Amino acid sequence: MEELKEKCGIFGIYGKSGAQVARTAFYGLFALQHRGQEGSGICVSDGEKLHTHKGTGLVSQIYTEESIAGLSGHIAIGHNRYSTSRGGTNSNLNHVQPFISEDGNLALAHNGNLPSVVALQNFLKGKNVNTEGANDSKLMHLAIEYYLKNGFSLSDAVEKSFPLFTGAFSVLVMTKDTVIAVRDSFGMRPFSYGKIGDDTFVFASETCALETVGVTEHMDVNPGEIIIVENGNMTKKQIVQPTPKFDIFELVYFARPDSEILNESVYEVRSNFGAELAKEVNISADIVVPVPETAIPCAIRFSRETGIPLEMALTKNRYIHRTFIQPDQRTRELGVRLKLTALRELIQGKRVVVIDDSIVRGTTSKELVKLIFNAGAKEVHFLVASPPVRFPDFYGIDTPKQEDLIAAQMKVEDIAKYLGATSLHYLSVDGMVRATGVSRDVLSLSAFTGEYPISLLERASEINYDIPKE
């Protein structure tokens, strides 16, 4: 419910000669719209040249029949983007990927974030490559391009550049005849692939996009693995030892419920959050109300386990995807009411359990509690399907600075008072991990624990561990 933003989603396809891949890429990016709503781009190879179409806004706004028809070819990579405070404005096409080299021979699309780019910058400056205005993704592109221009094959260029990439990355790169997928050794961001028929290879940030375009069986790009598709064939190479640390926030909030991650159904994991909450929290209430959309599986399961009836008493405005008009300070509380409406006839006089996926700044949650009380609730018990978010992300999620994270500034009892809730209960870290069905050892819990699996290097000074303890 709160405004956390995933940085990007990527999609790639390699078909037989003469295939029309742009339309498939469009459908794949449409399925990944939740991962980026600020801009999108598709780059296609026809075997001779790379052709690109980019724009700002939603996928459905950017591509037309005419633009898709102009992207004829058999290889494509695409990208959906969220802007961040460090990534430029929404309307800046310079930051919309895929990035294309000046000679038109190399394209790159990146999901994730490199908290440190010192190694990349030092390498490129040492080679007299201009890095002015380049973000982390563009620096990756420039490094691979340098090796490509110096006689290396694309796969060798990617492998040579890999040690310079300090952070989280699922990346697609392509030339006129090759597409390559590569993932950081920690596998921080999701990345999967599969086939359509016998001759079309498809890559995507989430399996929901693969299934949308007709992939029936899929598997993950392994952490530290490079996958090369050229001449109609796929080859795989483990270039570094995998040390999996998947970001659990994908399961809590970002991924679509119809995706599979770590061989687990995202929907089932979110349902399990509800079962764990039911074990940890004992509340007498009249109804359970989920905050659409992410918290719905959790609330259904919590209701089933506790016997408290579920009511869809919050109605979401489905057309609120994006607005260019930001309310001024006096009317900022309108944000919740623009997105959600409380059904008074279901809430009035009731003791309400409201379930959300997370609390970040707390401002949205505060307005939500107010909305439910204004609809006549007698009590509002706020349950959260994740632990307190006390630490910022550096791996591809646009979280606020730590001083703006409410749980880094207040104890839970004080947060409850700030929200105006009758009570506040977070899911424990252990409960969250149990719900995933996978080992804690393969998960990154950095937003909750402050344990960062990939070194933050020069940005480590941004973290404060002297925060309120329960």
Secondary structure, 3 states (H helix, E strand, C coil): CCCCCECEEEEEEECCCCCECHHHHHHHHHHCHHHCCCEEEEEEECCCCEEEEEEECCHHHHCCHHHHHCCCECEEEEEEECCCCCCCCCCCHHHCCCEECCCCCCEEEEEEEEEECHHHHHHHHHCCCCCCCCCHHHHHHHHHHHHHHCCCCHHHHHHHHHHHCEEEEEEEEECCCEEEEEECCCCCCCCEEEEECCCEEEEECCHHHHHHCCCCCEEECCCCEEEEEECCEEEEEECCCCCCCEECHHHHHHCCCCCEECCEEHHHHHHHHHHHHHHHCCCCCCEEEECCCCCHHHHHHHHHHHCCCECCCEEECCCCCCCCCCCCHHHCCHHHHHHEEECHHHHCCCEEEEEECCCCCCHHHHHHHHHHHHCCCCEEEEEECCCCCCCCCCCCECCCCHHHCHHHCCCHHHHHHHHCCCEEEECCHHHHHHHHCCCHHHEECHHHHCCCCCCCHHHHHHCCCCCCCC
